Amino acid sequence: MRRHGFAIVIAATLLLTLAATSLPAAAHPPDKLTIIYNDRLDILTASINHDVKDGSAHYVDMIKVYMNDALVIERMYEMQERDSYNVRFSIVASEGDVIRVALCCNIEGMVEREMTVGPGITIVGDNEARLNNAFMVHAAIQVLALVIAIVNIPGGMSFYKAWKTKTRPTGRKRRHIRMGETAIALWGVGALGGIYIVYMTSGDYFGSIHGWLAISTFISAMFMGYAASTRFRAAGFGKRMSAHMPLAMLTVVLAVVTILCGLWTAGMI
């Protein structure tokens, strides 16, 4: 009897194991959901994380968007291509409106996020802290690059004066070059960070004025540095400093405008 009982237990265990491995991954609602509304572009972004083994068998099959408790958007899906992805909606909302987004798993489970629209960019959800930190770091990098550039102006003027009077440059030349390289590198990092922020908040790369200004600042800074190099003159472009100084002033002006536009995009001004 004991042998028969033990055999039954073993058989039942094997059957349960086989059944478990033959079924789809355990059903669960999306792991993370962050909703972002950009009132400058009227774009709502749902940043979704739903870890699945087979996106054709287990996926987010429905997304509903409510504004002030009224259903305004409903989308159906038959699969998901990635575990983490963004879905965007064009929706016009005013400050104070309440937006709610609901996701449904095709097997089981649902998750919701709700926000009250504020000025600029409003973020609610699991990645809220990370995105807010990204905004702060991005802004700090842009401001730091501008401060370094402004502090570097007197050294540049001294070098420019030496060039004009055909005298030997002072010892500030090396420091001026290093500070300029640091500012250019920071503008480059700031532009890359801005691309990530645009992706997370709207995905509208062509419609982001702030993004275009940030890239223009970086390109102007790159040409500014190149114009001061010996390669610029060797390439047949004439006197270096006569091109470097206007480009330096243009870069600083673009940097200021970029920061102001960023503050406007974020709803701070």
C-alpha positions as CSV (number, residue, x, y, z in Angstrom):
1,M,0.0,0.0,0.0
2,R,2.8,2.4,0.9
3,R,4.5,1.7,-2.3
4,H,1.3,2.4,-4.3
5,G,0.7,5.6,-2.3
6,F,4.3,6.8,-2.9
7,A,3.9,6.0,-6.6
8,I,0.7,8.1,-6.8
9,V,2.4,11.0,-5.1
10,I,5.3,10.9,-7.6
11,A,3.0,10.6,-10.5
12,A,0.8,13.5,-9.3
13,T,4.0,15.7,-8.8
14,L,5.2,14.9,-12.3
15,L,1.8,15.7,-13.8
16,L,1.6,19.0,-12.0
17,T,5.1,20.0,-13.1
18,L,4.3,19.1,-16.7
19,A,1.1,21.1,-16.6
20,A,2.9,24.1,-15.1
21,T,5.6,24.1,-17.7
22,S,3.2,23.7,-20.5
23,L,1.1,26.8,-19.5
24,P,1.9,30.4,-20.4
25,A,3.9,32.4,-17.8
26,A,1.9,33.3,-14.7
27,A,-0.5,36.0,-15.4
28,H,0.1,39.4,-13.8
29,P,-0.7,43.0,-14.5
30,P,1.9,45.3,-16.0
31,D,4.8,45.7,-13.6
32,K,5.3,49.4,-14.0
33,L,3.2,52.2,-15.4
34,T,4.2,55.9,-15.6
35,I,2.1,58.5,-17.3
36,I,3.5,61.8,-18.6
37,Y,1.5,64.7,-20.0
38,N,3.2,67.5,-22.0
39,D,0.8,70.4,-22.2
40,R,3.1,72.3,-24.6
41,L,2.6,69.5,-27.2
42,D,-0.7,68.0,-26.0
43,I,0.8,64.6,-25.9
44,L,0.2,61.9,-23.2
45,T,2.8,59.2,-22.9
46,A,2.2,55.9,-21.1
47,S,5.6,54.3,-20.2
48,I,4.8,50.6,-19.7
49,N,6.9,47.7,-18.3
50,H,5.3,44.2,-18.6
51,D,7.7,41.3,-18.3
52,V,6.5,38.3,-20.3
53,K,8.1,35.3,-22.0
54,D,5.9,35.3,-25.0
55,G,4.5,38.6,-26.2
56,S,2.0,36.9,-28.5
57,A,0.4,34.8,-25.7
58,H,0.8,37.2,-22.8
59,Y,0.5,40.9,-23.4
60,V,-1.3,44.2,-22.6
61,D,-4.4,43.9,-24.7
62,M,-6.3,47.1,-23.8
63,I,-5.4,50.7,-22.8
64,K,-8.1,53.1,-21.8
65,V,-7.7,56.8,-21.2
66,Y,-10.2,58.8,-19.2
67,M,-10.4,62.5,-18.7
68,N,-12.5,63.8,-15.9
69,D,-14.0,60.3,-15.6
70,A,-15.1,60.3,-19.3
71,L,-13.6,57.6,-21.6
72,V,-11.8,59.5,-24.4
73,I,-9.5,56.8,-25.9
74,E,-9.6,53.0,-26.0
75,R,-7.0,51.0,-27.9
76,M,-6.9,47.2,-28.3
77,Y,-3.7,45.1,-29.0
78,E,-3.0,41.6,-30.0
79,M,0.6,41.3,-28.9
80,Q,3.5,43.3,-27.4
81,E,7.0,43.3,-29.0
82,R,9.0,44.4,-25.9
83,D,8.8,44.2,-22.2
84,S,9.3,48.0,-21.8
85,Y,7.8,50.4,-24.3
86,N,6.0,53.7,-24.6
87,V,2.5,54.4,-26.0
88,R,1.5,58.0,-27.0
89,F,-1.8,59.7,-27.3
90,S,-2.8,63.1,-28.7
91,I,-5.1,64.6,-26.1
92,V,-5.9,68.2,-25.3
93,A,-6.2,68.8,-21.5
94,S,-6.1,72.0,-19.4
95,E,-4.5,72.6,-16.1
96,G,-6.6,71.0,-13.4
97,D,-8.1,68.2,-15.6
98,V,-7.8,64.7,-14.2
99,I,-6.4,62.1,-16.6
100,R,-6.6,58.4,-15.7
101,V,-4.9,55.6,-17.7
102,A,-5.9,51.9,-17.3
103,L,-3.9,48.9,-18.7
104,C,-5.4,45.4,-18.9
105,C,-3.4,42.2,-19.3
106,N,-5.0,39.7,-21.8
107,I,-4.8,36.9,-19.2
108,E,-5.5,38.6,-15.9
109,G,-4.8,41.8,-14.0
110,M,-5.1,45.6,-14.5
111,V,-3.2,48.6,-13.4
112,E,-4.2,52.3,-13.3
113,R,-2.5,55.7,-12.8
114,E,-4.2,59.0,-12.3
115,M,-2.8,62.5,-12.6
116,T,-4.0,66.1,-12.2
117,V,-2.6,68.1,-15.1
118,G,-0.3,70.9,-14.1
119,P,1.7,73.4,-16.1
120,G,4.4,72.1,-18.4
121,I,5.2,68.5,-17.9
122,T,3.2,66.4,-15.4
123,I,4.5,62.9,-14.3
124,V,2.9,60.3,-12.2
125,G,3.9,56.7,-11.7
126,D,6.7,54.2,-10.9
127,N,9.4,56.1,-12.8
128,E,8.3,59.5,-11.5
129,A,11.4,60.0,-9.3
130,R,13.8,58.8,-12.0
131,L,12.4,61.2,-14.6
132,N,12.3,64.2,-12.2
133,N,16.0,63.4,-11.3
134,A,16.8,63.3,-15.1
135,F,15.2,66.7,-15.5
136,M,17.3,68.1,-12.7
137,V,20.6,66.6,-13.9
138,H,19.9,67.7,-17.5
139,A,19.2,71.3,-16.3
140,A,22.3,71.3,-14.0
141,I,24.5,70.2,-16.9
142,Q,23.2,72.8,-19.2
143,V,23.6,75.6,-16.6
144,L,27.1,74.4,-15.6
145,A,28.2,74.4,-19.2
146,L,26.9,78.0,-19.6
147,V,28.6,79.2,-16.4
148,I,32.0,77.6,-17.5
149,A,31.6,79.3,-20.9
150,I,30.9,82.7,-19.3
151,V,33.7,82.4,-16.8
152,N,36.0,81.5,-19.8
153,I,35.2,84.6,-21.7
154,P,37.9,86.9,-20.0
155,G,40.6,84.4,-20.8
156,G,39.4,84.2,-24.4
157,M,39.4,88.0,-24.7
158,S,43.0,88.1,-23.4
159,F,44.0,85.5,-26.0
160,Y,42.1,87.4,-28.7
161,K,43.9,90.6,-27.7
162,A,47.3,88.9,-28.0
163,W,46.3,87.6,-31.4
164,K,45.3,91.0,-32.5
165,T,48.4,92.8,-31.3
166,K,50.7,89.9,-32.5
167,T,52.1,89.5,-29.0
168,R,52.8,86.3,-27.0
169,P,49.6,84.9,-25.3
170,T,49.6,84.8,-21.6
171,G,49.5,81.5,-19.5
172,R,45.7,81.5,-19.6
173,K,45.7,79.9,-23.0
174,R,45.9,76.3,-21.8
175,R,43.3,76.9,-19.1
176,H,41.0,78.6,-21.6
177,I,41.3,75.6,-24.0
178,R,40.6,73.1,-21.2
179,M,37.6,75.0,-19.9
180,G,36.3,75.3,-23.5
181,E,36.6,71.6,-24.0
182,T,34.8,70.9,-20.7
183,A,31.9,73.2,-21.7
184,I,31.6,71.5,-25.2
185,A,31.6,68.1,-23.6
186,L,28.9,69.1,-21.1
187,W,26.7,70.5,-23.9
188,G,27.1,67.2,-25.7
189,V,26.1,65.2,-22.6
190,G,23.2,67.6,-22.1
191,A,22.0,67.1,-25.7
192,L,22.1,63.3,-25.3
193,G,20.2,63.5,-22.0
194,G,17.7,65.8,-23.8
195,I,17.1,63.1,-26.4
196,Y,16.2,60.6,-23.6
197,I,13.9,63.1,-22.0
198,V,12.1,63.9,-25.3
199,Y,11.6,60.1,-25.8
200,M,10.1,59.7,-22.4
201,T,7.9,62.8,-22.4
202,S,6.6,63.1,-26.0
203,G,8.6,61.3,-28.6
204,D,8.1,64.3,-30.8
205,Y,11.8,65.0,-31.7
206,F,10.9,67.3,-34.6
207,G,8.4,69.3,-32.6
208,S,10.7,69.9,-29.6
209,I,12.0,73.4,-29.9
210,H,14.1,73.0,-26.8
211,G,15.6,69.9,-28.2
212,W,16.6,71.6,-31.4
213,L,18.1,74.5,-29.5
214,A,20.1,72.1,-27.4
215,I,21.5,70.3,-30.4
216,S,22.2,73.7,-32.1
217,T,24.1,74.8,-29.1
218,F,26.3,71.7,-29.2
219,I,26.9,72.0,-32.9
220,S,27.9,75.7,-32.6
221,A,30.2,74.8,-29.7
222,M,31.9,72.1,-31.8
223,F,32.5,74.5,-34.7
224,M,33.7,77.1,-32.1
225,G,36.3,74.8,-30.9
226,Y,37.3,73.7,-34.4
227,A,37.6,77.3,-35.5
228,A,40.2,77.9,-32.8
229,S,42.3,74.9,-33.8
230,T,45.3,74.8,-36.2
231,R,43.4,72.4,-38.4
232,F,40.9,75.1,-39.2
233,R,43.5,77.3,-40.8
234,A,45.2,74.4,-42.4
235,A,42.0,73.5,-44.1
236,G,42.0,76.9,-45.9
237,F,39.4,78.7,-43.9
238,G,41.5,81.8,-43.2
239,K,42.2,83.3,-39.8
240,R,41.1,81.2,-36.8
241,M,40.2,83.8,-34.2
242,S,38.1,85.9,-36.6
243,A,35.7,82.8,-36.8
244,H,36.2,81.6,-33.3
245,M,35.0,84.7,-31.5
246,P,31.6,85.1,-33.3
247,L,30.9,81.4,-32.9
248,A,31.7,81.6,-29.2
249,M,29.2,84.5,-28.7
250,L,26.6,82.6,-30.8
251,T,27.1,79.5,-28.6
252,V,26.6,81.5,-25.4
253,V,23.5,83.1,-26.8
254,L,22.1,79.8,-27.9
255,A,22.8,78.3,-24.5
256,V,20.9,81.0,-22.7
257,V,17.9,80.7,-25.1
258,T,18.0,76.9,-24.7
259,I,17.8,77.1,-20.9
260,L,14.9,79.6,-21.0
261,C,13.1,77.4,-23.5
262,G,13.7,74.4,-21.2
263,L,12.2,76.3,-18.3
264,W,9.2,77.2,-20.5
265,T,8.7,73.6,-21.6
266,A,8.8,72.5,-17.9
267,G,6.1,75.0,-17.0
268,M,8.4,77.1,-14.8
269,I,8.1,80.3,-16.7
